[in-house]
Structure formats: C-alpha cells, structure tokens
Amino acid sequence: MPYIRESIITTVDKAGRVHIAPIGIIAKDDGWIIAPFRPSATLDNLSQVPFAVANYTDDARIFAGCLTGRKDWPTVPLDGFAVPRLEATLAHSVLEVVSIDDDAVRPRHFCRVVAEETHAPFTGFNRAKAAVLELAILVSRLGMLPPEKIDAEIAYLTIAIDKTAGPHEQEAWDWLMERVTDHLANAAAPGTEVRP
Ligand SMILES: Cc1cc2nc3c(=O)[nH]c(=O)nc-3n(C[C@H](O)[C@H](O)[C@H](O)COP(=O)(O)O)c2cc1C
C-alpha cells in the first residue's frame, strides 16, 4: 500500500478564487499524487492552474469544517506562487502538476515538490484529533456504509474523544456528528451520497 498523507489542499481557479479541500496525497517517488474524484472543484482548479499547496495542519476543525460547509479558513499568500497556504498550517509543500493519468472516476495528478516551509512545531499526537480525522472520512462515505457499521465505528471513536479531546476537537466532532445524525435519520432515503 502507498503512504498517504492527509492534508488540506488549497487550489485556485483562473480568477484566483481559493478552494480548500481535505485530500489524502499519495507518495510517489520524490513527489505526491493528488487524486480528486470527479466531479470536484479541486479537479477543476488543477485543470486551470496546475499548482496546489498541501497544508499539513493539526487543526481537526479544518478537516471537519470542510466536510460540513465551513470552508472559510484564513489563507496567507505565498511569494512567487498563485496558490496561498492555510494560515493555520504547521508546514506546507507547494506542488506542481507534471503529468496526469486521466480516469473517468479519479484522475491522478503527479506532482513535484517546488517549495516547502515549516511555520510552527508539531506538538505531539492526540487520539481525539485522529478520531476526528477518522469520523471525517466516515462522513465522506456515509452513503456507502450500513447504519450498523456507522454506529460501531462511532462507538469506538467516541472513547478517544471522551478521554482526550480539547475544545477544538470536541467542536469538530460535534459538527461531524450533526451530519451523521441527519444521515441516520434520513437513512430510509437512499442514494444521497456517492463519494467512495
Ligand atoms: C481525510 C480525508 C481525505 C480525503 N481524500 C480525498 C481524496 O484523495 N480525493 C477526493 O476526491 N476526496 C477526498 N476526500 C473527500 C473530499 O475532501 C471532499 O469530498 C471534497 O468535497 C472534495 O471535493 P471538492 O474539491 O469539490 O471540495 C477526503 C476527505 C477526507 C476527510
């Protein structure tokens, strides 16, 4: 299995409008693959401006926020690049798309690393942040999972939240749980979510 780094990808369209999305970038040789599912704003933006910034942040609220309609996270311009970084990132890589494996479902964009910078120290692992990340992935796949599987995953992840969350992790968890609760309440209406 390839190594995957869960990051927040910033991209821009031709007009310079910024888009933010959680994307797992896939290690390949000295670079990274960005593989957005069709349709997506990240994919559209990469076809217009073939650069992205991979933001490495430990703020779980940004992952949860992007999946729950809270996409307005502050960004900071980068000298010499069209795409900004997140303000709340510990480090970032500027990625340039060098080739594309086109695909009807999930085109793979091979990127080289053009620049990298660190902004703040990594301050250690936290189980609640990891639990939020797992719940964010679960929320992006709600339509594909049976309710029993969703309940079982949440029961397990809740342990880490109850034992180790700070206020930010709790807030991020609550945003995502609102989505889960809505989904389970409407579970009788199939086909509302197709993201694998
Ligand atoms: C941790 C994490 C990793 C994700 N990785 C991917 C990915 O590799 N490709 C993708 O298309 N969506 C991925 N998603 C889902 C996207 O963030 C989400 O569907 C988003 O809306 C992408 O569409 P957009 O570019 O239009 O915003 C991921 C979500 C999470 C929480």
The ligand as a MOL file (V3000), in Angstrom:
LIG
                    3D

  0  0  0     0  0            999 V3000
M  V30 BEGIN CTAB
M  V30 COUNTS 31 33 0 0 0
M  V30 BEGIN ATOM
M  V30 1 C -9.0180 12.8010 5.3320 0
M  V30 2 C -9.7470 12.9470 4.0220 0
M  V30 3 C -9.1350 12.5850 2.8280 0
M  V30 4 C -9.7870 12.7360 1.5950 0
M  V30 5 N -9.1560 12.3980 0.4300 0
M  V30 6 C -9.7820 12.5940 -0.7560 0
M  V30 7 C -9.1350 12.2790 -1.9930 0
M  V30 8 O -7.9980 11.8000 -2.0260 0
M  V30 9 N -9.8090 12.5470 -3.1380 0
M  V30 10 C -11.0650 13.1070 -3.1340 0
M  V30 11 O -11.6320 13.3550 -4.1990 0
M  V30 12 N -11.7020 13.3770 -1.9860 0
M  V30 13 C -11.0940 13.1380 -0.8060 0
M  V30 14 N -11.7510 13.4290 0.3630 0
M  V30 15 C -13.1240 13.9920 0.3000 0
M  V30 16 C -13.0410 15.4660 -0.0700 0
M  V30 17 O -12.4190 16.2640 0.8950 0
M  V30 18 C -14.4140 16.0730 -0.2790 0
M  V30 19 O -15.2610 15.1890 -0.9270 0
M  V30 20 C -14.3200 17.3470 -1.0530 0
M  V30 21 O -15.5770 17.9160 -1.1280 0
M  V30 22 C -13.6880 17.2310 -2.4430 0
M  V30 23 O -14.4070 17.9270 -3.3940 0
M  V30 24 P -14.0910 19.4670 -3.7770 0
M  V30 25 O -12.6920 19.5450 -4.3200 0
M  V30 26 O -15.1600 19.7970 -4.7600 0
M  V30 27 O -14.2490 20.2300 -2.4760 0
M  V30 28 C -11.1100 13.2570 1.5770 0
M  V30 29 C -11.7400 13.6070 2.8010 0
M  V30 30 C -11.0660 13.4480 3.9940 0
M  V30 31 C -11.7570 13.8340 5.2670 0
M  V30 END ATOM
M  V30 BEGIN BOND
M  V30 1 1 1 2
M  V30 2 1 2 3
M  V30 3 2 2 30
M  V30 4 2 3 4
M  V30 5 1 4 5
M  V30 6 1 4 28
M  V30 7 2 5 6
M  V30 8 1 6 7
M  V30 9 1 6 13
M  V30 10 2 7 8
M  V30 11 1 7 9
M  V30 12 1 9 10
M  V30 13 2 10 11
M  V30 14 1 10 12
M  V30 15 2 12 13
M  V30 16 1 13 14
M  V30 17 1 14 15
M  V30 18 1 14 28
M  V30 19 1 15 16
M  V30 20 1 16 17
M  V30 21 1 16 18
M  V30 22 1 18 19
M  V30 23 1 18 20
M  V30 24 1 20 21
M  V30 25 1 20 22
M  V30 26 1 22 23
M  V30 27 1 23 24
M  V30 28 2 24 25
M  V30 29 1 24 26
M  V30 30 1 24 27
M  V30 31 2 28 29
M  V30 32 1 29 30
M  V30 33 1 30 31
M  V30 END BOND
M  V30 END CTAB
M  END
